Amino acid sequence: MHGATTVALISSVALAGGPFDGLRDGLRNLENKVNDAIGSPTPAPAPAPTEGAGNERYDAATRRWTAEIPGFTSHAAQQRHKDWCWAACAEMVHAHYRTRTPEGEPITQERIAQRVTGVGDPASEAARAASYYEIMWALNPDLDYLGGERLAALAQRALEGGEIQFNGRSIVESYLQRTTLGVDTMIPALQQGHPVVAGLRHETKPDEGHAYVVYGAVYEKNGAKTAIRNLLNRIAPENRWAHERLVSDTYRLVAALAIDPQTRKAIEIPVEEFARRVDFMISRPQAREILEKEMSVVTVAPR
């Protein structure tokens, strides 16, 4: 979640040969420009605010900002199985976006779990938790989720004479997007009205975790990096994800505002706890962009 870590991660990924050269060189050139513009890593004080995002407000006394999705707490849902925190989070996100089934019904935890894990009965002993990857699919029910069946379908089409096509750029971009999400991607998502599902590890059981929906955040801004970020975001919109990750430490999180699906209550998670426990954070649009790239990595075109 720190600037140096993000820049080093992007610049150190081994992108070699053919389709990777352009992506590697472009990221490296952009990284150099950002580092030259930033100069000293010492955060510059944020200037007096002029205008924030639509759901941002500024507290002059504390010099802190708050971005909060209006009315989100009305969608609070309680998980209906001890391992369904992820499904309850997805249910809340779909309620926020007013996502409906093809029959026009709200998307429930049972339907989400059935689609992703194959078990939609909370009373079943087979009901289980979901991985970060499965949660991304849970947030995008309109995408064709087939899991292992997709591989079988691709293999069948290849056997029928289709030509297997591999898109190396997509797999690299998908990996970079998935592994460089942090506070500097979470806060802009909240500013734009997109709730974020965050997975936090248990304090005493680091191999286990619990999912929350983050609907707001309290934070401070780094004035110099905010200006650079705004400039880069006007360049090449299709590569905006890379710009966001190169200019990190734009925001210093103070607290995350979240819904705990275990209790259905709104809570405030201080940055010390959030930073110590966080495992992943993802919004629906971010998940969709990543999944669509992954789905385009291997395709089979008819001959």
N, C-alpha and C positions, 0 to 999 in steps of 0.2 A: 504494500500500500504506500510505499515511499517512492519518491521520484527517481532516485538513483537506481533502485531495484527494478523499476519498470523499464527505464531506458536500457539498462544493462541486459535485461531479459530479451528485449527486442533485438538489440544489436548483436547479441551473442548466439542467437539461434542459427544453426548451421543451414544456410540456404545456399546450395551449390548446384550449379549446372542448369542449363536449359531454361525452363519456365520460371525458375526461382531468381535468376539474375536481376531482372528488372525490379522485382519486389524487394530484394535485398538492398540494391543500390538506392532505390527510392526511399526506403525507411532510413538508411544510413544518412543520406543527404538531408532529410527532414530532421533527423535527430541532431545533426551537427548545427543546423540553423537554429533549432530550439535552444541547444546548449549555449551557443554564442549569444543569443538574445537574452537568455536568463542570467548569464554571468555568475555572480556569487550565489551559492545555494542558500544564503541567509534569507529567510522570508521577508519580503517588503511589507510594511503595514498597509492594510487595505485603505484606500481613500474613502472619503465620505461617499456613500452610495448615491447614485443618481436614479437608477431604475433597476429593479430586479425582475425575475420571472413572475408570471401571473400569480403563482401561489407562494411567492417568497415575501417575507416581511422582515424588517430590520429593527433591531432594538438598539437605539443610540446609547443607552446607558451601559450595556454590556459589549457593544460593538459586535454583536453576533447576529447571524441570520437564521431564520427558520423557514424551511420549505415543508409544507404539509399538504397532503392531498385532501381537499375539502370533502367532508362527509364520508370518508372511508371507514370510520369506526362503525358506521351503521351496517357494514357488511361483515362484521365480526362473526366468525363461525367457530364452533367447538369440534374438535376431532372426535369421530365416532368409533375409533379403535386406538389402542395405546400406541400403535406404530403409524398412525395416519396423520401425523402433523403436516406432512408434505401435501397430502390430499386436501386437508382443510385449508391450507394456504392457497392451493390452486383454486379451490372453490371460491375463496374470498376474492382472488384476482379476477376470476370470471364474472363474479357478481358486480365488481367495479366496472368492468368493460361491457356489462350486459350481454355476455356471450350466451348463446342458447344452443340447444341441441337442434338437429334437423326438424324435430317435431315442435320446436318452439318452447321447450321446457328449460328451466335453469339447469346448469351443469352441477351435479352433486358429487360429493366425495365418493359415493358408491360407483358412480359412472366413471369417474376419473380412475379409481383404483382398478376397476374391471378392465378398462382399456389398456392401462400401462402394465399391470402385474398379472392380469388374468383372474384376479380374485376381487369381487366387488361386494362380498358379504362381510360386514364387520364382525359377525359372530364366528366366522370361519377361522380355524387354527392356521390356515395357510395365508391369511392376511399378513402383509409384511410392510416394512419400510421401503423407501425407494432411494435410488442413487441420484446423485446430482444430475447425471445425464437423463435419467428417467423423469426427473422433475421438469427439465426443459421441455420434454414431450408433453407432460401433463399441462403445461402452460399454453400449449398450442394444439388444441384438439382437432383443428381443421387440417393439420398436416398428416400425411399418410404414414402413421406409425405402424410398422410391421415387425420391428426388431429383427430377430433372426430370419423371419419369413422373407424380409426384403432381400437378404443375401440369396436365399433359395430361388426367389423370383428372378433375380438378376442372372443366376446360374442357368436357370431354365431358358431364359431368353437367349443367352449365349449359345446354349446347345441347339437352339432352333435357328442358329445362323446369324445372330446379332453380333455386332462388332463392339468389343469392350473398349470403353474410353476412360482414361484416367486423367483427372484434372489436378495436377500437383499444386497449383496456386491455391485452390480451394482448401486443400487439407492443411496447408501452412497457415493461411489466414484464419481458418477455423480454430486451429490450435492456439494461435496468438490471441485471438479474441477470448477464447474460453479461459486462458490462463493469466490474463492481465486485467481482469475485472477487479475493481476496488472502490474505495471511497470516491475517487475522482470519476468513476462511471456511475456510482449509485446516486450521488447527489444530483447530477444533471437529469437522471431519469426521474427523480422525485420532482424536480423543478418543472418537468414536462408533464407531470400527472401520471407517471407510470409507477405503480407499487413494485417493490423489490422483495423477492423471497430470499431470505438469508438463512444459511445453515450455520448453527453455532454448536461447537463441541461441548459436551458435558465437562464440567470442571474436574470431576473425579474419575470420569470414564472417557478419556480422550478418543477412544475408538467408537464411541457412540455420540449421537448429536440430536439436535432438536431444531425444527424449522420454524421461522417466524415470518410474518409479512411486515416489512418496514414501509410505513406510509408517510414518514416524515423524518426530518433530521434537523438538529441544531448545530451550527458550524460557524467558523470564521473563514474569511477569504484572504488569499494572498493577492494583493492588488496587481503586482507586476505580472504574475502568471495568468491572472484572469484576463488581462489585456492580450497577452500572447495567445491564449486559448481561443479567445473570440476572433482573433485575426486568422488563425489556422482553420477554424471552423467555417470560414468563408471560402476555403480552397478545397476543390475536389470533394464534393459531398459524398461521393461513393467510397472515399477512403477516410471518412470522418472518424471511424473507430480508431484508426492508427494515430491520428492527431490527438485525440483525447488521451490516449495512453502515454504518448510521448511527453505531454505537458502535464505531469502529475504534481501532487502537493499543491494544487490550486485551492483545495479546501482542507481545513483542519477540523475534523469531526469533533464535536463536543458530546453529543448524545444522539442515539437513534430512537425514534418513536415507532413502536411496533405493536402488533397484535400477537399475543401468545395463544395459539389454538388449543392448548391444553386447558386454559382457564377462560378463554374467550374475552380476555381483558386487555385493555390498552396499557402498555408499560413503557417506561423510559429506560434505555440501556446506556449507562455511561460509557464513554469512549474507552476507558481502561478495560472494562469487561468485554466490550464488543471486539476490540482489537486482540485481546487475549484468546477469545473463544472462536472467532469467525473462521469458517472453513470455506464458504462460498457465498456469493450474492449474485442474483440474476433477475432481470426484469423480463417481461414477456417479449418485448421487441428485440432485446439482446439475444434471448434464447432462440427466437425465430431466425434471426440473421445467421447465427452459428449453425443451427440445424439445416437450414437451406443450403449453406455451403457444404456441409458434410454430405448431404444427400446428392450433391453434384460431383462429389469426388470420383465415384465410380458409376458410370452409366453404360447402358447397352443400346446402341443405335442400330436400327434395322439396316441390313445390307441392301 
